[in-house]
């Protein structure tokens, strides 16, 4: 799971990787000063594989994008990128179709993601 303000409203939204190769984004709908968190319905996007999720502005447009380290890609080692196309203040997130990039093989042991050395 990762956190980012996907719709530019100043509230931290959530993204999580799902076991079916998708990611779910939940926009924060909590009212200012409210003691209870609330989120809109999950919006699901194809991410190419189950994996670790990170959030960063990859194309320098001021919007956080989603990166997924794909762990179930048949051992090829890839990452998927979903560029954020959400309009500021939108009630539903939008992302460009996923792009997949080769990144080498990954190992997951002792709770840390590590790049596997290949000869």
ABEGO torsion letter per residue (X at the ends): XBBBBAAGAGBBBBBBBBAAGBBBBBBBABBBGBABBBBBBBBBBBAGEBEBBBBBBAAGAGBBBBBBBBAAAGGAGBBBBBBBABBBGBABBBBBBBBBBBAEBBBBBGGBBBBBBBX
